[in-house]
């Protein structure tokens, strides 16, 4: 039975793909932090999919990662230096990677947000 991927799962694949291309691998918690925009390193902020799932909960994220591992879209490797598993795409996962989202630009408001009291 083939799995129909949800938008959230596609974004996870996209984030893993972009990080792998840049020479990085995420741990499970690292991927969730990346998608929530919680990683403060400059390299992470420059990648597509950074902060694209701000409301992602830890349980939701871990459940989505387990699903992608179970259906063969993601693979993991164990690193004994850190005692953690790190994620990379399988061939099946590479075929499902979405296009990177467009970066949203934040425009400055024309009106002041506050003024000094007189």
C-alpha positions as CSV (number, residue, x, y, z in Angstrom):
1,X,0.0,0.0,0.0
2,X,1.4,3.4,-1.1
3,X,1.4,6.3,1.4
4,X,-0.1,9.7,0.3
5,X,2.2,12.2,1.8
6,X,0.7,15.2,3.8
7,X,2.0,18.7,3.2
8,X,3.8,18.5,6.6
9,X,5.6,15.3,5.6
10,X,6.7,16.8,2.3
11,X,8.2,19.8,4.1
12,X,10.1,17.4,6.3
13,X,11.5,15.7,3.3
14,X,12.4,19.1,1.7
15,X,14.2,20.2,4.9
16,X,16.2,17.0,5.1
17,X,17.1,17.3,1.3
18,X,18.3,20.9,1.6
19,X,20.3,20.2,4.7
20,X,21.9,17.2,3.1
21,X,22.8,19.3,0.0
22,X,24.5,21.8,2.3
23,X,26.5,19.1,4.0
24,X,24.4,18.7,7.2
25,X,22.3,16.0,8.7
26,X,19.6,16.6,11.2
27,X,18.8,14.5,14.3
28,X,15.1,13.9,14.9
29,X,14.9,16.8,17.4
30,X,17.2,19.0,15.2
31,X,14.8,18.6,12.2
32,X,11.8,19.7,14.3
33,X,13.7,22.7,15.7
34,X,14.7,23.7,12.1
35,X,11.1,23.5,10.9
36,X,10.0,25.6,13.9
37,X,12.7,28.2,13.2
38,X,14.5,27.5,16.5
39,X,18.0,26.9,15.2
40,X,20.0,30.1,15.4
41,X,23.0,29.3,13.2
42,X,23.3,31.3,10.0
43,X,23.6,28.3,7.7
44,X,20.2,27.0,8.9
45,X,18.5,30.4,8.4
46,X,19.6,30.6,4.8
47,X,18.1,27.2,3.8
48,X,14.7,26.8,2.3
49,X,12.0,25.3,4.7
50,X,13.6,27.1,7.7
51,X,10.7,28.0,10.1
52,X,8.0,26.8,7.6
53,X,6.1,24.8,10.3
54,X,6.1,27.2,13.3
55,X,3.2,25.5,15.0
56,X,4.7,22.0,14.7
57,X,4.5,20.1,18.0
58,X,7.2,17.7,19.1
59,X,4.8,14.7,19.1
60,X,3.5,15.7,15.6
61,X,7.0,16.0,14.3
62,X,8.3,12.8,15.7
63,X,5.2,11.0,14.5
64,X,5.8,12.3,10.9
65,X,9.4,11.3,11.1
66,X,8.5,7.8,12.2
67,X,6.0,7.6,9.3
68,X,8.5,8.7,6.7
69,X,11.0,6.1,8.1
70,X,8.4,3.4,8.1
71,X,7.4,4.0,4.5
72,X,11.0,4.2,3.3
73,X,11.1,7.9,2.5
74,X,13.8,8.6,5.1
75,X,16.7,6.6,6.4
76,X,18.8,7.1,9.5
77,X,22.3,6.5,10.5
78,X,23.7,6.1,14.0
79,X,26.6,8.2,15.1
80,X,28.2,6.7,18.2
81,X,30.1,10.0,19.0
82,X,26.8,11.7,19.8
83,X,24.7,8.6,20.6
84,X,22.1,9.9,18.1
85,X,20.4,8.9,14.8
86,X,20.8,11.4,11.9
87,X,18.4,11.6,8.9
88,X,19.0,11.4,5.2
89,X,16.8,10.8,2.2
90,X,16.3,7.5,0.6
91,X,15.9,7.2,-3.2
92,X,12.2,7.0,-2.7
93,X,12.3,10.2,-0.6
94,X,14.3,12.1,-3.2
95,X,11.4,11.6,-5.7
96,X,8.9,13.2,-3.3
97,X,10.9,16.3,-2.4
98,X,8.8,19.5,-3.0
99,X,10.0,22.7,-4.5
100,X,11.4,25.1,-1.9
101,X,8.9,27.6,-0.6
102,X,9.2,31.2,-1.5
103,X,10.9,33.3,1.2
104,X,8.4,35.7,2.8
105,X,9.7,39.2,3.1
106,X,8.6,41.2,6.1
107,X,7.6,44.8,5.2
108,X,7.9,47.6,7.6
109,X,4.6,49.2,8.6
110,X,4.0,52.8,7.5
111,X,2.6,53.8,10.8
112,X,4.6,53.7,14.1
113,X,3.8,50.8,16.5
114,X,4.3,53.0,19.5
115,X,5.1,56.6,20.4
116,X,6.5,58.3,23.5
117,X,3.8,59.6,25.9
118,X,3.6,63.4,26.3
